[in-house]
Amino acid sequence: MKRKIKDILGTSLYLLGVLVATFLVVTYVGQRTKVSGSSMEPMLSDGDNLIIDKISYRFEDPQRYDIIVFPFQYASRPYYIKRIIGLPGETVYIDDDGNIYINDVLLEEPYGKDTITDPGRAYEPITLGDDEYFVMGDNRNNSSDSRDPVVGNIHRDDLVGKAWMRIWPFDEIGMIKHQ
Protein backbone atom coordinates (compact mmCIF):
# COMPACT_ATOMS: atom_id res chain seq x y z
CA MET A 1 0.00 0.00 0.00
CA LYS A 2 2.81 2.43 0.89
CA ARG A 3 4.48 1.60 -2.42
CA LYS A 4 1.32 2.52 -4.39
CA ILE A 5 0.95 5.83 -2.54
CA LYS A 6 4.62 6.59 -3.14
CA ASP A 7 4.23 5.79 -6.87
CA ILE A 8 1.10 7.95 -7.16
CA LEU A 9 2.77 10.81 -5.32
CA GLY A 10 5.89 10.52 -7.49
CA THR A 11 3.86 10.51 -10.71
CA SER A 12 1.76 13.46 -9.49
CA LEU A 13 4.86 15.50 -8.68
CA TYR A 14 6.36 14.64 -12.06
CA LEU A 15 3.19 15.77 -13.88
CA LEU A 16 3.05 18.94 -11.79
CA GLY A 17 6.67 19.66 -12.74
CA VAL A 18 5.89 19.16 -16.44
CA LEU A 19 2.89 21.51 -16.19
CA VAL A 20 4.91 24.19 -14.38
CA ALA A 21 7.76 23.91 -16.92
CA THR A 22 5.28 24.14 -19.81
CA PHE A 23 3.64 27.21 -18.25
CA LEU A 24 7.03 28.91 -17.79
CA VAL A 25 8.11 28.18 -21.39
CA VAL A 26 4.82 29.43 -22.89
CA THR A 27 4.77 32.51 -20.66
CA TYR A 28 8.40 33.63 -20.89
CA VAL A 29 10.21 31.84 -23.73
CA GLY A 30 7.95 31.05 -26.68
CA GLN A 31 4.47 30.21 -27.80
CA ARG A 32 2.61 29.04 -30.87
CA THR A 33 0.41 31.40 -32.83
CA LYS A 34 -1.52 31.13 -36.07
CA VAL A 35 -1.49 33.62 -38.94
CA SER A 36 -4.98 34.82 -39.74
CA GLY A 37 -5.40 36.72 -42.99
CA SER A 38 -3.19 37.73 -45.88
CA SER A 39 -1.57 40.92 -44.57
CA MET A 40 1.93 39.37 -44.44
CA GLU A 41 1.87 37.60 -47.81
CA PRO A 42 3.97 36.42 -49.48
CA MET A 43 6.23 35.91 -46.41
CA LEU A 44 3.50 34.42 -44.20
CA SER A 45 0.15 33.05 -45.34
CA ASP A 46 -3.25 32.55 -43.78
CA GLY A 47 -3.18 29.40 -41.64
CA ASP A 48 0.60 29.32 -41.09
CA ASN A 49 1.50 28.23 -37.55
CA LEU A 50 4.47 29.98 -35.97
CA ILE A 51 6.55 29.77 -32.84
CA ILE A 52 7.07 33.19 -31.29
CA ASP A 53 10.37 34.00 -29.56
CA LYS A 54 9.34 35.86 -26.41
CA ILE A 55 12.78 36.12 -24.83
CA SER A 56 15.03 37.92 -27.38
CA TYR A 57 13.56 41.36 -26.77
CA ARG A 58 14.43 41.09 -23.09
CA PHE A 59 18.10 41.29 -24.14
CA GLU A 60 18.09 43.25 -27.41
CA ASP A 61 16.09 45.97 -29.09
CA PRO A 62 13.72 45.19 -31.96
CA GLN A 63 15.24 45.98 -35.36
CA ARG A 64 13.82 47.36 -38.58
CA TYR A 65 12.20 44.55 -40.63
CA ASP A 66 11.69 42.24 -37.62
CA ILE A 67 8.36 40.43 -37.87
CA ILE A 68 6.68 40.97 -34.54
CA VAL A 69 3.56 39.83 -32.74
CA PHE A 70 1.43 42.17 -30.61
CA PRO A 71 -2.15 42.17 -29.33
CA PHE A 72 -4.82 44.28 -30.97
CA GLN A 73 -5.17 47.25 -28.63
CA TYR A 74 -8.87 46.69 -27.99
CA ALA A 75 -8.60 42.99 -27.16
CA SER A 76 -5.92 40.60 -25.91
CA ARG A 77 -6.65 38.41 -28.94
CA PRO A 78 -6.30 38.28 -31.86
CA TYR A 79 -2.61 38.91 -32.10
CA TYR A 80 -1.38 40.98 -35.03
CA ILE A 81 1.71 39.93 -36.99
CA LYS A 82 3.48 42.79 -38.79
CA ARG A 83 6.92 43.99 -39.86
CA ILE A 84 8.71 46.85 -38.08
CA ILE A 85 9.26 49.76 -40.47
CA GLY A 86 9.87 52.73 -38.16
CA LEU A 87 12.00 52.70 -34.99
CA PRO A 88 11.75 54.87 -31.84
CA GLY A 89 12.50 58.54 -32.48
CA GLU A 90 12.19 58.27 -36.26
CA THR A 91 9.73 60.14 -38.47
CA VAL A 92 7.71 58.04 -40.94
CA TYR A 93 5.94 59.49 -43.97
CA ILE A 94 4.29 57.95 -47.05
CA ASP A 95 4.04 60.19 -50.13
CA ASP A 96 1.32 60.30 -52.80
CA ASP A 97 3.27 57.80 -54.93
CA GLY A 98 3.28 55.23 -52.10
CA ASN A 99 6.94 55.68 -51.17
CA ILE A 100 7.92 55.30 -47.51
CA TYR A 101 10.32 57.82 -46.02
CA ILE A 102 12.17 57.45 -42.73
CA ASN A 103 13.61 60.77 -41.50
CA ASP A 104 13.15 62.18 -45.05
CA VAL A 105 15.18 59.32 -46.61
CA LEU A 106 13.45 56.93 -49.02
CA LEU A 107 13.19 53.47 -47.45
CA GLU A 108 14.77 50.91 -49.78
CA GLU A 109 13.26 47.57 -48.84
CA PRO A 110 12.63 44.20 -50.43
CA TYR A 111 9.21 43.87 -48.75
CA GLY A 112 5.87 45.32 -49.72
CA LYS A 113 6.52 45.54 -53.46
CA ASP A 114 2.99 46.75 -54.29
CA THR A 115 2.51 50.50 -54.57
CA ILE A 116 0.77 51.74 -51.44
CA THR A 117 -2.63 53.13 -52.45
CA ASP A 118 -3.61 54.45 -49.01
CA PRO A 119 -0.98 56.04 -46.77
CA GLY A 120 -3.57 56.28 -43.98
CA ARG A 121 -2.45 58.53 -41.15
CA ALA A 122 1.12 58.48 -42.55
CA TYR A 123 0.08 60.95 -45.27
CA GLU A 124 1.56 63.43 -42.80
CA PRO A 125 4.88 62.80 -41.03
CA ILE A 126 4.52 60.70 -37.86
CA THR A 127 7.28 61.09 -35.28
CA LEU A 128 7.59 58.02 -33.08
CA GLY A 129 8.09 58.27 -29.33
CA ASP A 130 11.00 56.76 -27.39
CA ASP A 131 9.24 53.40 -27.09
CA GLU A 132 7.13 53.36 -30.26
CA TYR A 133 7.37 51.38 -33.50
CA PHE A 134 5.63 51.87 -36.85
CA VAL A 135 4.60 48.50 -38.30
CA MET A 136 3.19 47.42 -41.65
CA GLY A 137 2.10 44.21 -43.30
CA ASP A 138 4.06 43.05 -46.35
CA ASN A 139 0.79 42.96 -48.33
CA ARG A 140 0.56 46.74 -47.94
CA ASN A 141 -2.83 47.25 -49.59
CA ASN A 142 -4.47 44.48 -47.56
CA SER A 143 -3.16 45.21 -44.08
CA SER A 144 -4.52 46.91 -40.99
CA ASP A 145 -1.34 48.32 -39.51
CA SER A 146 0.18 51.51 -38.04
CA ARG A 147 -1.32 53.55 -40.90
CA ASP A 148 -4.73 52.84 -39.38
CA PRO A 149 -5.51 55.00 -36.30
CA VAL A 150 -7.18 51.97 -34.68
CA VAL A 151 -3.81 50.17 -34.68
CA GLY A 152 -1.48 53.17 -34.50
CA ASN A 153 2.06 53.10 -33.19
CA ILE A 154 3.06 50.02 -31.22
CA HIS A 155 4.66 50.48 -27.80
CA ARG A 156 7.64 48.35 -26.78
CA ASP A 157 5.73 46.94 -23.79
CA ASP A 158 3.03 45.63 -26.14
CA LEU A 159 5.39 43.40 -28.12
CA VAL A 160 4.66 39.75 -27.41
CA GLY A 161 7.70 38.63 -29.34
CA LYS A 162 9.35 38.00 -32.64
CA ALA A 163 8.22 35.44 -35.23
CA TRP A 164 10.89 32.75 -34.96
CA MET A 165 9.88 29.60 -36.79
CA ARG A 166 7.11 28.33 -39.08
CA ILE A 167 5.90 24.88 -37.97
CA TRP A 168 2.94 24.49 -40.34
CA PRO A 169 2.46 23.74 -43.17
CA PHE A 170 5.03 20.98 -43.04
CA ASP A 171 6.43 21.71 -46.51
CA GLU A 172 7.39 25.22 -45.32
CA ILE A 173 8.83 24.41 -41.89
CA GLY A 174 11.81 26.58 -41.09
CA MET A 175 13.22 29.66 -39.46
CA ILE A 176 11.63 33.02 -40.30
CA LYS A 177 14.00 35.40 -42.14
CA HIS A 178 13.59 38.97 -40.94
CA GLN A 179 16.32 40.92 -42.71
Buried (B, 14 or more C-beta within 10 A) or exposed (E): EEEEEEEEEEEEEEEEEEEEEEEEEEEEEBBEBEBEBBBBBEBBBEEBBBBBBBBBBEEEEBEBBBBBBBBBEEEEEEBBBBBBBBBBEBBBBBEEEBEBBBBEEEBEBEBBEEEBEEBBBBEEEBEBEEBBBBBBBBBBEEBBBBBEEEBBBBBBEBBBBBBBBBBBEEEEEEEBEBE
